[in-house]
Amino acid sequence: MSDKVKQILVRVSNGVHILEDEGTDLRYGVAKLKNVRYGVLKMRRLINILRGSSVERAFGILSVMRNRLKGALIVEKTLKTAVNNYNQDCSKKGSTAKAASELKVRAIYADGGPIMKRARPRSHGRAFPIHKSLSHLTIVVSD
């Protein structure tokens, strides 16, 4: 009979929970970008492609999409920050830094941020509302 590996729920940062095998040395690089002026639904459409892939593959996808989507550049910069945070955490703890080809995107999600409310002038002195949405992006990378 095979041994079942115990799994534990790891809380990496505020609200990020990842299921991991017990007994592993857990190191994570977390990057958060808040109040970015890009809609959350457009951001989610982009990051659903990257979820669970390797960091090297994610950079390849984002470099192709960079010319078409504003959000691709935002996600790419945040992903670079997460990789650098991972390598900095490894150097603080005395282990060697890893290349992007060895890392995986463990968690990536976009949440809705505050809404900027503006008014558009209309006829007869009325005002119609304009809602400009902001979003928060969180990326967690690990080996």
N, C-alpha and C positions, 0 to 999 in steps of 0.2 A: 504494500500500500504506500502511495506517495505521501510525503510530508506536505501538509498544507502550510504555506507561508503566512505567518501572521502579518496583518497589515494595520498600520496606525494612521490616524488622521493628523496631519501636520498643519499647524497654523503658521504660515509663512509671514504674512503681514496682515494688516487690518482687512478682515473679510476674505482672505484667500486661504482656502483649505485644499490640501492635496493628499491623496491616499498613497502611502508609501509602504514598502516592505520594512519590517522591523529589523533592527540591527544594522541598517545602512548608515553610512556617514553622510548626513544631509547638508548640502551647501546649495544656496539659492542666490540668484541675483535678481533683485526686484527693482523695477523702474515704474514710476507713476508720473503721468502727465495730467495735470488738472486744468480745467477751464479752457480747453482748446476750442477754438471757434470753428467747429466742424460738427455736423449733425451726427447723433448717436446711431441712427439707423444706417447711414452711409458708412460709418466706421465699422459697425458690426458686420456688414456685408463683406468688407475687406478682411477683417481679422478671422472670420470663420474659415477662410482658406488656409490660414497659417497655423491654426490650433493643432497641437500635437506633432508638428513637423520638426525637423532639425533646424537649427539656427542658420546653417549654411544655405539650406533650401529656401528658408524664409527670406534671406537676403537676396537670393536669386529672383524670387517671385516679385519682391518689392522693387528691385532695380528695373524690371520690365514694366511694372505698373506705374512707376514714378512719373512718367510723362503724361499719363492719362488721368490720374487721380491725385488730388491734393492730399488726401488722407494717407497715401502710400509713403510720402516723404515724412509725414508726422510719425507714422508707425515705425519707419526705418530708423529714425533718429532715436526714438524711445527704445527700440530693440538694441541698438548700439550701446545705449546707456545701461541697459540691463546686463549685457555681456561684460561691460567694463566694471559694473558693480560686483558681478560674480568673481571676476579675476582679482579685484581689489580685496574682496572678502577672503579669497584663497590665499593671497599673499600675507594677509594679516594673521591667518591661522597656521602659516608655515607650510602649506602644501603648494604644489606647482599649479600655475595657471593653465587653462585648457584653451585649445583653439575653438573657433566657432563651429568647426565640423563635428566636434565631440559633444556639443551642447544641444539640448532640446528645449523647445518652447513648452513649458509645463502648464502654464495657465496664461491666457490672454483674454481680456474682456474689456468692454466699454460700457460705462454707466452714464446715465444722463446727468448733466450738471445743471446749473442755474439757467434760467431763461431771461435773456435781455428783452425787455418790453419797450417797444417804440410805437409811435402813432403815425399813421399816414393821413395827411389832410385830404378830405373829400369835399364834395360840393355842399353848399348850404351850411358851412361851418362845422361839419361833422368830422370825426376822426375815426379811422378804422385801425384796429390793432395790428402790429407786426410783432411776431415772436421769433427772436433769433436764438436758436438753441446752442448750448455749449455741451461738451462731453468730457468725461474723465476716462483715461486709458491706463490700464495696469497690465504689465508684462512680467512674468516670472520665468526665468531660465534656470535649468539645472542639468547636471550630467546624467 
